[in-house]
């Protein structure tokens, strides 16, 4: 299923994330850092970061759907 996402609405969802989740999202998607770079910054393994990112994206998707659909 394909949805058009408004950047304003995406930012509203991002604002609801906790600090660590926001840091990961902004680093990966707005600062164009790699998962390896973000993992090094955070002092965790890339695998742990990848799992956290997947979890955050699923959380964001659920939040977006609840709030805007």
C-alpha positions in Angstrom: 0.0 0.0 0.0 1.3 3.4 -1.0 0.7 6.6 1.0 1.8 10.2 0.4 3.5 11.5 3.6 3.5 15.2 4.4 6.8 16.4 5.7 5.0 18.6 8.2 3.2 15.5 9.6 6.4 13.5 9.5 8.1 16.1 11.7 5.1 16.0 14.1 5.7 12.3 14.5 9.4 12.7 14.9 8.8 15.3 17.7 7.0 12.6 19.6 10.0 10.3 19.7 12.4 10.1 22.6 15.8 11.8 22.4 17.7 8.6 21.3 15.1 7.8 18.7 15.3 11.4 17.3 19.0 11.3 17.3 19.0 8.1 15.1 16.4 9.4 12.7 18.1 12.8 12.3 21.5 11.3 11.9 20.5 8.7 9.3 17.9 10.7 7.3 18.8 14.4 7.7 22.5 14.3 8.2 23.1 11.4 5.8 25.3 9.5 8.3 25.7 5.8 7.7 24.5 3.2 10.3 28.1 2.5 11.0 28.9 6.2 11.7 25.8 6.6 13.9 26.6 3.4 15.8 30.2 4.7 16.5 28.8 8.0 17.7 26.4 6.3 20.1 28.9 3.6 21.2 26.8 0.7 20.1 27.2 -2.0 17.4 25.9 -1.4 13.9 23.6 -4.4 14.4 22.1 -2.9 17.5 21.6 0.4 15.7 20.0 -1.4 12.7 17.5 -3.1 15.1 16.7 0.2 16.8 16.2 1.9 13.5 13.8 -0.8 12.3 11.9 -0.5 15.6 11.7 3.3 15.4 10.5 3.2 11.8 7.7 0.7 12.7 6.8 2.9 15.7 6.7 6.0 13.5 4.5 4.3 10.9 2.0 3.2 13.5 2.0 6.7 15.1 1.5 8.3 11.6 -1.3 6.0 10.7 -3.1 6.6 14.0 -2.8 10.3 13.9 -3.3 11.1 10.2 -5.5 8.3 8.7 
